[in-house]
Amino acid sequence: MGQTQSATIDLRNADFSKSISLDGTYEFYWDQLLLPGQFDTLTPGYFPFPSLWNNQFVGDKPLNAKGFATYRAIILLPERSDYTLYVEDVYSAFALYFNGKLIAKNGQVATTPEAYLPKWKPQFVALPNVSDTNELILQIANFDHSKGGALEGMQIGTSEVMAAEYLAILAYDLILTGSLLTGGLFFLGLYFFGRRDKAILYFALFCLIYSYRVIGFGYYVLHSLVDVSWYVTTRIEYLTLFLATFAFGRFVHHTFPLEAKKIIWDILDGICLLFIGLTLLFPVSVYSHLVEPFFGILLIYIALTFFIYVRAKINRRPDSTFGLISVGVVFLIFVYNIFVYFGLLEENKAVSFWGYVSFFFSQSLILSFRFANSLKQAKEEAEKASQAKTDFLSTISHEIRTPLNAVVGISHFLLQDKPRKDQKENLISLKYSAENLTSLINDILDYNKLEFGSIEFEEMTVNLKEVITSIYRGYRVKAQAKGLDLNLEFDESIAIEIITDRTRLNQVLNNLLDNAIKFTKEGHVTLKVKRQGESRDRITIRYEVEDTGIGIPEDKLEQIFERFTQASSSTTREFGGSGLGLSIIKRLLELQGVAIQVQSKLGEGTTFFFEQEYTRGVARKVAPVSLEDQEQGMVEKLHGRQVLLVEDNTMNVVVAKKFLKSWNMKIDLAENGEVAVEKASSNYYDIILMDLQMPVMDGYEATRAIRATKNNVPIVALTASALVRVQEKVLHYGMNDYITKPFDPEELRKKLVKNIRG
């Protein structure tokens, strides 16, 4: 190295508005640890500071990385009392004297490996006894690391300036570490609790590993908080470098697997693992040699990553743009850090900070796009599965309801045909079984609608007493058939108009009464409806269904509201049922902000109850009509009316004709939609009963064609599907109403009366 006869640094005219480097040529005493006052009789050598000892010479004397030495310089300063000195890490222990006083030390400098103790911890030190001429002595010892001497220099400044720089260092490192740690934990949680995407896992690991490198390396902020052995921290420092590179390589590979050649990445990952193994197994004197060769590996990683992201961009991967930007950023940061490492550029903390922030932010955006796309795909798959489920239910519903319509219809008709007593019992059993099967299908469809949130509530003004009385009458015969007393306790003070969804109220109470009768062998079932509270325009009503049935064990009270669940398997075998009824009731009430409750005692009976608040309806003045008058009115309205029955199923035709003829209607038949369109264009009909699924032309297209001719004849769809979307489609195509198979004859008659004009 070139020598000079001066080791004086003159800062008397320096600008102390910022920190000033103390780099320069220092007196140098190899293989000596000198204290203040021991230099007078010695002839100094000279050596640039900072620089490493590796393969260097003082005069003709070769230096070794392992050894010890003393540096000395004279610092000329303007006289003031608020100077602070910043000392970065040296390899691997130091002691610093200023004007004869020990002001800082890292570890223990010594002349033997046994007495020496390494430590890396940058320090800010207030300078005492500053004069115009100041002596600075620095002792350095290294017996472990492959590098010896000082890689980084010292800086001096006023206390205010140096405090600001120290806070800036802390802020940059802590903010970046916190961001990486938070992001890493977030993505790690996303992996374990979300979609198991390996790209997310490796990026999370990369963030967590690199968060340590930011705070545990460079300015060693972590060492200011935790005092850990130099041998441990040094090993971790190297391990985290190799592990972070490995994790990032796996991240890139899993992000764009089609663009990344597996064999190349496997080789590079193998090299990283080899470096990791060497660091784990060998001492620092060995693994500290690995950094420079690893820079070559890093360059290959970055070049390959850039190439892969370019290919991904060419292939129009949705998240490749941000990846390409991030790789460009990290490449520039990497080149910048190499220049800093070799002393070709001065380090600027802000450049590294914002470069890393940009890089991690860009990579996070890649994963965000990737995760969003996976959610989108999952949503599309779920929608397809939901649609497949809906289509399956619709098909099964149609295929079961079509023959079931014939069973229910013929059993109704035969019961009206004055059968013998033994025949009547068989027919009642047949009808009951068919109705149970219909109820099961309806429950499954209702639960499907509730599960996917497609239930809508229709508010209408209803007379509560009429609703409750109708429900009670409907179940009285069923209860009597089992030898049970069905009682109604109705508070007459609430015989008023309320606004509610009559269909859903019926469904809830019907299910509760049906269950109560099913699970009661003897005794009674009581429906209680009473006022619980009221205001001027609101009223709260309590409903109770009480029975003396088998009861429910206390530990099963919550489970009975779960789908496909009953109190025990023996209950299912003895009484039947799907276990959906109570689940549907609970969900229907919850959607209206109401909670159902249950009290039960095993072997003594059960009471289900809930309270619901309603808006009072406007009272309607309707002239009372007797059941006989209503019946007579329906008979007269249907007598002699022309009906076109469009149906391709022979049994359904037979059943429908029996009922239509019993009401004295004139019937014309069409076996498919095409025939129906021809007949509707050439004949007059009071109403058309239109099946939906038929060969040649279905009911939808037939209705569209009829409406296209400006024919406004009422059309009622005969559908075997109870799905909402089918019902909406019926109305969309221009039909006036629909009836679901298997239909109750009375329901069919009411639909005919409702839709026939005049």
C-alpha positions in Angstrom: 0.0 0.0 0.0 1.2 3.6 -0.6 2.5 5.3 2.6 2.5 8.9 3.9 4.3 10.5 6.8 1.2 12.2 8.2 -1.7 10.7 10.2 -3.4 14.0 10.9 -7.0 14.8 9.9 -7.8 18.5 9.9 -11.5 19.3 10.4 -11.1 22.9 11.7 -12.8 24.3 8.7 -15.3 21.5 8.2 -19.0 22.0 7.8 -20.5 20.3 10.9 -24.1 20.7 9.7 -23.8 17.0 8.8 -21.6 14.1 10.0 -18.0 14.0 8.7 -16.0 10.9 7.9 -12.7 10.2 9.7 -11.4 8.1 6.8 -7.8 8.7 6.0 -4.3 7.4 6.6 -3.6 6.3 10.2 -0.4 5.3 12.0 -0.4 1.6 12.1 1.2 -0.8 14.5 0.9 -4.5 13.6 1.0 -7.2 16.3 0.8 -4.5 19.0 -2.0 -3.3 21.2 -0.7 0.1 22.3 -2.1 2.3 25.0 -2.0 6.1 25.2 1.6 7.3 26.1 3.3 4.3 24.5 4.0 5.8 21.0 6.8 8.3 21.7 9.7 5.9 21.1 8.0 3.9 18.3 8.5 4.2 14.6 5.0 4.0 13.0 3.9 2.4 9.9 1.0 3.9 7.9 -2.2 2.2 6.7 -5.4 3.5 5.1 -8.5 3.5 7.4 -10.9 1.8 6.9 -9.6 -1.2 5.0 -9.2 -4.9 5.6 -5.9 -6.6 6.5 -6.4 -9.5 4.1 -3.5 -9.8 1.6 -2.2 -6.3 2.5 1.4 -5.1 3.3 2.9 -2.5 5.6 6.2 -1.8 3.9 7.3 -5.3 3.0 5.5 -6.9 5.9 2.5 -9.0 4.9 -0.7 -8.8 7.0 -3.0 -11.6 7.9 -6.8 -11.5 8.5 -6.2 -13.0 12.0 -4.1 -10.9 14.3 -4.2 -7.6 16.2 -3.1 -4.0 15.5 -3.3 -0.4 16.8 -4.4 2.6 14.7 -3.5 6.2 15.7 -4.5 9.5 14.3 -4.5 13.2 15.3 -7.8 14.9 14.8 -7.8 18.7 14.6 -11.2 20.2 15.6 -12.9 23.5 16.3 -13.1 23.8 20.1 -16.6 22.9 21.3 -18.0 20.4 23.8 -20.8 18.6 21.9 -19.0 16.2 19.6 -20.3 12.6 19.1 -18.3 9.8 17.4 -20.0 7.0 15.5 -18.1 3.7 15.3 -19.3 1.0 13.0 -18.4 -2.7 13.3 -14.9 -3.9 12.9 -13.6 -7.5 12.6 -14.0 -8.5 15.4 -13.2 -6.6 18.7 -12.1 -3.1 19.3 -11.1 -0.6 22.0 -11.2 3.1 21.3 -9.3 5.8 23.2 -9.8 9.6 22.8 -7.3 12.0 24.4 -6.0 9.2 26.7 -9.4 8.0 27.9 -11.2 4.7 26.9 -14.5 5.8 25.5 -15.8 2.7 23.7 -15.2 -1.0 23.3 -16.7 -4.0 21.6 -15.8 -7.4 23.1 -12.3 -7.8 24.4 -9.1 -7.0 22.4 -6.2 -9.3 23.2 -3.0 -10.8 21.9 -4.1 -14.4 22.1 -7.3 -16.2 20.9 -7.9 -17.4 24.5 -8.1 -13.9 26.0 -9.9 -12.2 23.1 -13.7 -11.9 22.8 -15.4 -10.7 19.6 -18.5 -8.5 19.4 -20.3 -6.4 16.8 -22.3 -3.5 17.9 -22.1 0.0 16.3 -21.8 2.8 18.9 -22.5 6.5 19.2 -20.1 7.9 21.8 -20.0 11.4 23.3 -16.4 12.8 23.1 -14.9 14.1 26.4 -12.2 16.8 26.8 -12.2 17.9 23.2 -9.4 20.4 22.3 -8.1 21.7 19.1 -5.6 18.8 18.8 -7.0 15.4 19.7 -5.4 11.9 19.9 -7.5 9.0 18.6 -6.3 5.4 19.2 -8.1 2.3 18.0 -7.1 -1.2 18.9 -8.5 -4.1 16.8 -8.2 -7.8 17.3 -9.5 -10.7 15.2 -8.9 -14.5 15.7 -12.1 -15.9 14.1 -13.4 -14.1 11.0 -12.0 -14.6 7.5 -11.8 -10.8 7.3 -9.6 -8.7 9.7 -9.4 -5.0 10.3 -12.0 -2.3 9.7 -14.5 -2.6 6.8 -16.4 0.5 7.9 -15.0 3.8 9.1 -15.9 6.3 11.8 -17.9 9.5 11.6 -17.9 12.6 13.8 -20.5 15.3 14.2 -22.3 17.5 16.7 -24.5 15.8 19.2 -27.6 17.1 17.5 -26.6 15.9 14.1 -25.5 12.5 15.3 -28.6 12.0 17.4 -30.7 12.7 14.3 -28.7 10.2 12.3 -29.0 7.6 15.0 -32.8 8.1 15.1 -33.0 7.8 11.4 -31.1 4.5 11.5 -33.4 3.2 14.2 -36.5 4.4 12.3 -35.5 2.9 9.0 -34.6 -0.5 10.5 -37.5 -0.7 12.9 -40.1 0.4 10.3 -38.8 -2.0 7.7 -38.5 -4.9 10.2 -42.0 -4.3 11.5 -43.4 -4.2 8.0 -41.6 -7.4 7.0 -42.6 -9.2 10.3 -46.2 -8.1 10.0 -46.4 -9.0 6.3 -44.7 -12.4 6.9 -47.0 -13.3 9.7 -50.0 -12.2 7.7 -49.0 -14.3 4.7 -48.1 -17.2 6.9 -51.6 -17.1 8.4 -53.1 -16.8 4.9 -51.3 -20.0 4.0 -52.3 -22.0 7.0 -55.9 -20.8 7.3 -56.5 -20.2 3.6 -55.5 -21.7 0.3 -52.4 -23.8 0.7 -50.4 -21.9 -2.0 -46.7 -22.7 -1.7 -45.8 -19.3 -3.2 -47.6 -17.6 -0.2 -45.7 -19.9 2.2 -42.3 -19.2 0.8 -42.9 -15.4 0.6 -44.0 -15.4 4.2 -40.8 -17.3 5.2 -38.7 -14.9 3.1 -40.3 -11.9 4.9 -39.8 -13.4 8.3 -36.2 -14.3 7.7 -35.3 -11.0 6.1 -36.9 -9.1 9.0 -34.1 -10.5 11.2 -31.4 -9.5 8.7 -32.6 -5.9 8.7 -32.5 -5.6 12.5 -29.8 -8.1 13.2 -27.2 -7.1 10.6 -25.7 -3.9 9.2 -26.4 -1.4 12.0 -27.2 -4.3 14.4 -30.1 -2.5 16.0 -31.2 -5.8 17.6 -27.8 -5.9 19.5 -28.8 -2.7 21.2 -31.9 -4.5 22.6 -30.6 -8.0 23.2 -27.1 -9.0 24.2 -26.3 -12.3 22.4 -23.1 -14.1 21.8 -21.2 -12.9 18.7 -20.7 -16.6 17.6 -24.4 -17.1 17.6 -25.4 -13.9 15.9 -22.7 -14.3 13.2 -23.9 -17.8 12.4 -27.5 -16.6 12.2 -26.4 -13.6 10.0 -25.0 -16.0 7.4 -27.8 -18.5 7.7 -30.5 -15.9 7.2 -28.7 -14.7 4.0 -28.7 -18.2 2.5 -32.2 -19.1 3.8 -33.7 -15.9 2.5 -32.3 -16.5 -0.9 -33.6 -20.1 -0.8 -37.1 -19.0 0.2 -37.2 -16.3 -2.4 -36.1 -18.8 -5.1 -38.9 -21.2 -4.1 -41.3 -18.3 -4.1 -40.4 -17.4 -7.7 -40.6 -21.0 -8.8 -44.1 -21.6 -7.3 -45.3 -18.2 -8.5 -44.6 -18.9 -12.2 -44.0 -22.7 -12.4 -44.6 -22.8 -16.1 -41.9 -20.2 -16.8 -39.4 -21.5 -14.3 -37.3 -24.5 -15.4 -37.5 -26.9 -12.4 -34.1 -28.4 -12.9 -32.3 -25.0 -12.8 -34.1 -23.9 -9.7 -33.5 -27.3 -8.0 -29.7 -26.9 -8.7 -29.6 -23.3 -7.3 -31.7 -24.4 -4.3 -29.3 -27.3 -3.7 -26.4 -24.8 -3.7 -28.2 -22.7 -1.1 -28.8 -25.7 1.0 -25.1 -26.6 0.7 -24.1 -23.2 1.9 -26.6 -23.5 4.8 -25.1 -26.9 5.7 -21.5 -25.5 5.7 -22.6 -22.6 8.0 -24.2 -25.0 10.4 -21.4 -27.5 10.6 -18.2 -25.4 10.4 -16.7 -22.6 12.5 -16.9 -18.9 11.5 -13.3 -19.0 10.1 -14.7 -21.4 7.4 -18.2 -20.2 6.7 -17.2 -16.5 6.7 -15.4 -17.2 3.4 -18.8 -17.9 1.7 -20.2 -14.4 1.3 -18.2 -13.4 -1.8 -18.9 -16.5 -3.8 -22.5 -16.3 -2.7 -22.8 -12.9 -4.4 -22.4 -14.8 -7.7 -25.2 -17.1 -6.7 -27.4 -14.1 -5.9 -26.6 -12.5 -9.3 -27.7 -15.8 -11.0 -30.9 -15.8 -8.9 -31.8 -12.2 -9.8 -31.0 -12.7 -13.5 -33.1 -15.9 -13.7 -35.9 -14.2 -11.8 -35.8 -11.3 -14.2 -35.9 -13.7 -17.2 -38.8 -15.6 -15.7 -40.8 -12.5 -15.0 -40.2 -11.2 -18.5 -41.5 -14.6 -19.8 -44.5 -14.3 -17.5 -45.2 -10.8 -18.8 -45.0 -12.1 -22.4 -47.4 -14.9 -21.5 -49.7 -12.3 -19.9 -49.7 -13.7 -16.4 -52.1 -11.4 -14.4 -49.5 -10.6 -11.7 -46.3 -10.4 -13.8 -46.1 -6.6 -14.2 -45.5 -5.9 -10.5 -43.1 -8.8 -10.4 -41.0 -7.4 -13.2 -40.9 -4.0 -11.5 -39.9 -5.6 -8.2 -37.1 -7.6 -9.8 -35.8 -4.5 -11.5 -35.8 -2.7 -8.1 -34.1 -5.5 -6.3 -31.4 -5.8 -9.0 -30.6 -2.1 -8.6 -30.5 -2.4 -4.8 -28.2 -5.5 -5.1 -25.8 -3.7 -7.4 -25.9 -0.6 -5.1 -25.1 -2.7 -2.0 -22.2 -4.5 -3.8 -20.7 -1.1 -4.7 -21.1 0.0 -1.0 -19.7 -3.3 0.2 -16.5 -2.8 -1.9 -16.3 0.9 -0.9 -17.2 2.2 -4.4 -20.2 4.1 -3.2 -21.1 5.8 0.1 -24.1 4.1 1.8 -27.4 6.0 1.9 -29.8 4.4 4.3 -32.9 6.0 2.6 -32.0 4.4 -0.8 -31.9 0.9 0.7 -35.0 1.5 2.7 -37.2 2.7 -0.1 -35.8 0.2 -2.4 -36.7 -2.7 -0.1 -40.1 -1.2 0.6 -40.8 -1.0 -3.1 -39.6 -4.5 -3.6 -41.6 -6.1 -0.8 -44.7 -4.0 -1.8 -44.4 -5.2 -5.4 -44.0 -8.8 -4.3 -47.0 -8.5 -2.0 -49.1 -7.2 -4.8 -48.2 -10.3 -6.8 -49.5 -12.5 -4.0 -52.5 -10.2 -3.6 -53.4 -10.7 -7.3 -52.7 -14.4 -6.9 -54.9 -14.7 -3.8 -57.6 -12.6 -5.4 -57.5 -14.8 -8.5 -57.7 -18.0 -6.4 -60.7 -16.5 -4.5 -62.3 -15.7 -7.8 -61.7 -19.2 -9.1 -63.0 -20.7 -5.8 -66.0 -18.5 -6.1 -66.6 -19.6 -9.7 -66.1 -23.2 -8.7 -68.5 -22.7 -5.8 -71.1 -21.1 -8.1 -70.7 -23.9 -10.6 -71.1 -26.5 -7.8 -74.1 -24.5 -6.4 -75.6 -24.4 -9.9 -74.9 -28.1 -10.4 -76.6 -28.8 -7.0 -79.6 -26.6 -8.0 -79.9 -28.3 -11.3 -79.6 -31.7 -9.7 -82.3 -30.8 -7.2 -84.5 -29.4 -9.9 -84.1 -32.6 -12.0 -84.7 -34.9 -9.1 -87.6 -32.8 -7.9 -89.2 -33.0 -11.4 -88.6 -36.7 -11.8 -90.1 -37.5 -8.4 -92.9 -35.0 -8.4 -94.2 -36.1 -11.8 -95.2 -39.7 -10.8 -96.0 -38.4 -7.3 -98.6 -36.1 -8.8 -100.4 -39.1 -10.2 -100.2 -40.9 -6.8 -101.6 -38.0 -4.9 -104.2 -37.1 -7.4 -105.6 -40.5 -7.8 -105.6 -41.1 -4.1 -107.6 -37.9 -3.7 -110.0 -38.9 -6.4 -110.5 -42.4 -5.0 -111.2 -41.1 -1.5 -114.0 -39.0 -3.0 -115.4 -42.0 -4.8 -117.0 -43.6 -1.6 -114.5 -46.4 -1.0 -115.1 -49.3 1.3 -113.8 -49.0 4.9 -110.8 -51.3 4.2 -110.1 -49.5 0.9 -110.4 -46.1 2.6 -107.7 -47.0 5.2 -105.4 -48.1 2.5 -106.0 -45.0 0.4 -105.5 -42.8 3.5 -102.1 -44.5 4.1 -101.2 -44.1 0.4 -102.2 -40.4 0.4 -100.3 -39.8 3.7 -97.1 -41.5 2.4 -97.3 -39.5 -0.8 -97.8 -36.3 1.1 -94.8 -37.2 3.4 -92.6 -37.7 0.4 -93.8 -34.3 -1.0 -93.0 -32.7 2.3 -89.5 -34.2 2.4 -88.8 -32.8 -1.1 -90.1 -29.4 -0.1 -88.0 -29.4 3.0 -84.8 -30.2 1.0 -85.6 -27.5 -1.5 -86.4 -25.0 1.2 -83.2 -25.7 3.1 -81.3 -25.3 -0.1 -82.9 -21.9 -0.7 -82.1 -20.9 2.9 -78.6 -22.1 2.7 -77.9 -19.9 -0.4 -79.9 -16.9 0.9 -82.5 -17.0 -1.9 -85.5 -16.8 0.5 -87.5 -13.6 0.2 -90.2 -12.5 2.6 -93.4 -11.1 1.1 -95.2 -8.7 3.5 -99.0 -8.6 3.2 -101.9 -7.7 5.4 -103.5 -10.8 6.8 -106.1 -11.6 9.4 -104.2 -13.5 12.1 -107.3 -15.3 13.4 -108.1 -16.6 9.9 -104.6 -17.8 9.5 -104.4 -19.6 12.8 -107.9 -21.1 12.4 -107.1 -22.4 9.0 -103.9 -24.1 10.3 -105.8 -25.6 13.2 -108.6 -27.0 11.0 -106.0 -28.5 8.7 -104.4 -30.5 11.4 -107.4 -31.4 13.5 -108.3 -34.4 11.3 -104.7 -35.7 11.4 -104.6 -35.4 15.2 -108.0 -37.2 15.5 -106.7 -40.0 13.3 -104.0 -40.7 15.9 -106.5 -40.4 18.8 -105.1 -37.1 20.0 -106.8 -33.9 21.1 -105.8 -30.9 19.1 -106.5 -27.7 21.1 -106.4 -24.1 20.1 -106.0 -21.3 22.6 -106.3 -18.0 20.8 -106.3 -14.7 22.5 -109.4 -12.9 21.0 -107.9 -9.5 21.7 -105.5 -10.2 18.8 -108.1 -11.1 16.2 -106.7 -8.2 14.1 -105.0 -7.5 10.8 -101.2 -7.7 10.9 -98.5 -7.3 8.2 -96.4 -10.5 7.7 -95.5 -13.2 5.2 -98.4 -15.5 5.5 -96.7 -18.3 3.7 -93.7 -18.4 6.0 -95.9 -18.1 9.1 -97.9 -21.0 7.9 -94.7 -23.0 7.2 -93.3 -22.4 10.7 -96.5 -23.3 12.5 -97.3 -26.2 10.2 -93.9 -27.7 10.8 -94.2 -27.3 14.6 -97.7 -28.9 14.7 -96.7 -31.7 12.3 -93.8 -32.5 14.6 -95.9 -32.4 17.7 -98.5 -34.7 16.3 -95.8 -37.1 14.9 -94.0 -37.4 18.2 -97.1 -37.7 20.4 -98.6 -41.1 20.9 -101.3 -40.1 23.4 -102.6 -37.1 25.1 -102.9 -33.7 23.4 -101.3 -31.1 21.2 -102.1 -27.4 21.9 -101.5 -24.4 19.8 -101.4 -21.2 21.9 -101.4 -17.7 20.4 -101.5 -14.7 22.8 -100.6 -11.1 23.0 -97.2 -10.4 24.7 -97.0 -6.6 24.3 -98.2 -3.8 22.1 -97.8 -0.1 21.2 -99.9 2.1 19.0 -98.9 0.6 15.7 -96.9 -2.5 16.8 -97.9 -5.7 18.5 -95.8 -8.6 19.9 -97.4 -12.1 19.7 -96.2 -15.3 21.4 -96.7 -18.6 19.7 -96.5 -21.9 21.6 -96.9 -25.5 20.4 -97.2 -27.8 23.4 -97.5 -31.6 23.3 -97.5 -34.6 25.6 -95.1 -36.6 23.4 -91.9 -38.4 23.9 -89.9 -35.4 25.0 -86.3 -34.5 24.2 -83.2 -35.2 26.4 -81.7 -32.0 27.9 -78.3 -32.6 26.2 -80.0 -32.8 22.8 -82.0 -29.6 23.0 -79.5 -27.6 20.9 -78.7 -30.4 18.4 -82.3 -30.8 17.3 -82.1 -27.5 15.3 -79.1 -28.8 13.3 -79.9 -30.2 9.8 -80.6 -33.9 9.4 -80.5 -34.3 13.2 -83.0 -35.8 15.6 -82.7 -36.6 19.3 -81.6 -40.1 18.6 -81.3 -42.6 15.7 -84.2 -44.6 17.3 -86.4 -41.6 16.9 -85.7 -41.6 13.1 -86.5 -45.3 12.8 -89.7 -45.1 14.9 -91.2 -41.8 13.7 -89.4 -41.1 10.4 -88.6 -37.6 9.1 -85.6 -36.0 7.5 -84.5 -33.9 10.5 -84.8 -30.7 8.3 -88.0 -29.3 9.7 -86.7 -27.6 12.8 -83.6 -26.4 11.0 -85.7 -24.7 8.4 -88.0 -23.2 11.2 -85.0 -21.8 13.1 -83.4 -20.3 9.9 -86.7 -18.8 8.7 -87.3 -17.1 12.1 -83.6 -16.0 12.4 -83.9 -14.2 9.0 -86.8 -12.3 10.6 -84.8 -11.5 13.7 -86.7 -14.0 15.9 -85.3 -16.8 18.1 -87.2 -20.1 18.7 -86.9 -21.7 22.1 -87.7 -25.1 23.5 -88.6 -26.6 26.8 -88.9 -30.3 27.2 -88.9 -33.2 29.7 -88.1 -36.7 28.5 -91.2 -38.8 28.4 -93.6 -36.0 29.4 -93.7 -33.6 26.4 -92.2 -30.6 24.7 -93.1 -26.9 24.1 -91.7 -24.9 21.3 -92.3 -21.1 21.5 -91.2 -17.8 19.9 -92.3 -14.2 20.0 -92.6 -12.0 16.9 -93.3 -8.4 16.6 -95.6 -7.2 13.8 -96.9 -3.9 12.4 -100.6 -3.6 12.7 -102.4 -3.8 9.3 -105.3 -1.6 8.2 -108.5 -3.3 9.0 -110.4 -4.5 5.9 -114.2 -4.4 5.8 -115.1 -7.6 4.0 -118.6 -8.9 4.0 -118.6 -12.4 5.6 -118.9 -15.2 3.2 -119.9 -18.7 4.3 -117.9 -21.8 3.3 -121.0 -23.0 1.4 -121.2 -19.7 -0.5 -117.5 -19.9 -1.4 -117.9 -23.4 -2.6 -120.9 -22.6 -4.7 -119.1 -19.6 -6.2 -116.2 -21.7 -7.4 -118.5 -24.4 -8.8 -120.4 -21.8 -10.8 -117.2 -20.1 -12.1 -115.7 -23.3 -13.5 -118.8 -24.8 -14.9 -118.6 -25.1 -18.7 -115.2 -23.3 -19.0 -112.9 -24.3 -21.8 -109.5 -25.5 -20.6 -106.5 -26.5 -22.7 -104.4 -29.1 -20.9 -100.8 -29.2 -22.2 -99.2 -32.3 -20.8 -97.0 -35.1 -22.2 -97.2 -37.5 -19.2 -100.1 -39.9 -19.6 -100.8 -40.5 -15.9 -100.8 -36.7 -15.2 -103.3 -36.3 -18.0 -105.5 -39.0 -16.5 -105.4 -37.3 -13.1 -105.9 -33.8 -14.3 -108.9 -34.8 -16.5 -110.6 -36.5 -13.6 -110.6 -33.4 -11.5 -111.4 -31.0 -14.4 -114.4 -33.1 -15.4 -115.6 -33.3 -11.8 -115.8 -29.5 -11.9 -117.8 -29.7 -15.2 -115.0 -28.1 -17.3 -114.6 -28.7 -21.1 -111.1 -30.2 -21.8 -108.9 -30.1 -24.8 -105.5 -31.8 -24.9 -102.1 -31.0 -26.4 -99.2 -33.4 -26.0 -96.5 -30.8 -26.5 -95.9 -27.1 -26.8 -96.0 -27.0 -30.5 -99.5 -28.5 -30.6 -100.6 -26.1 -27.9 -99.5 -23.1 -29.9 -101.5 -24.3 -32.9 -104.6 -25.0 -30.9 -104.4 -21.7 -29.0 -104.3 -19.8 -32.3 -107.4 -21.5 -33.8 -109.6 -22.1 -30.6 -110.9 -20.1 -27.7 -109.9 -21.2 -24.2 -110.8 -19.7 -20.8 -107.5 -20.9 -19.4 -104.4 -23.0 -20.4 -102.7 -25.5 -18.0 -99.1 -25.6 -19.3 -96.6 -28.2 -18.4 -93.0 -26.9 -18.6 -90.8 -29.8 -19.6 -92.1 -31.4 -22.8 -90.6 -32.8 -26.1 -90.6 -30.8 -29.4 -91.4 -27.5 -27.6 -91.3 -26.8 -23.9 -93.8 -24.8 -21.9 -91.7 -21.6 -21.9 -91.3 -21.4 -25.7 -95.0 -22.3 -26.2 -96.0 -19.5 -23.9 -93.7 -17.0 -25.7 -95.2 -18.1 -29.0 -98.8 -17.7 -27.8 -98.1 -14.2 -26.3 -96.4 -13.2 -29.6 -99.8 -13.6 -31.3 -101.3 -11.1 -28.8 -103.3 -13.8 -27.2 -103.9 -12.9 -23.5 -105.5 -16.2 -22.5 -104.6 -16.9 -18.8 -101.8 -19.5 -18.6 -101.0 -21.5 -15.4 -97.8 -23.4 -15.4 -97.8 -27.0 -14.1 -94.2 -27.3 -12.7 -92.5 -30.2 -10.9 -89.9 -27.7 -9.6 -90.3 -25.6 -6.5 -87.1 -23.6 -7.1 -87.5 -19.8 -7.0 -85.6 -19.3 -10.2 -88.1 -21.6 -12.0 -91.0 -19.7 -10.6 -89.5 -16.4 -11.6 -88.8 -17.7 -15.1 -92.5 -18.8 -15.4 -93.7 -15.3 -14.8 -90.9 -13.8 -17.0 -92.1 -15.8 -20.0 -95.6 -14.4 -19.7 -97.5 -17.0 -17.7 -100.0 -15.7 -15.1 -99.5 -18.2 -12.3 -98.0 -21.6 -11.4 -98.9 -24.7 -9.4 -96.4 -27.1 -8.2 -96.7 -30.8 -8.7 -98.0 -32.9 -6.9 -100.9 -30.5 -6.5 -103.8 -30.7 -4.1 -107.0 -30.8 -6.1 -108.4 -27.9 -4.0 -105.3 -25.8 -4.7 -105.7 -26.5 -8.4 -109.3 -25.4 -8.3 -108.5 -22.2 -6.5 -105.8 -21.4 -9.1 -108.4 -21.9 -11.9 -110.9 -19.7 -10.1 -108.3 -17.0 -9.5 -107.0 -16.8 -13.0 -110.2 -17.3 -15.2 -111.6 -13.9 -16.2 -115.2 -13.0 -15.7 
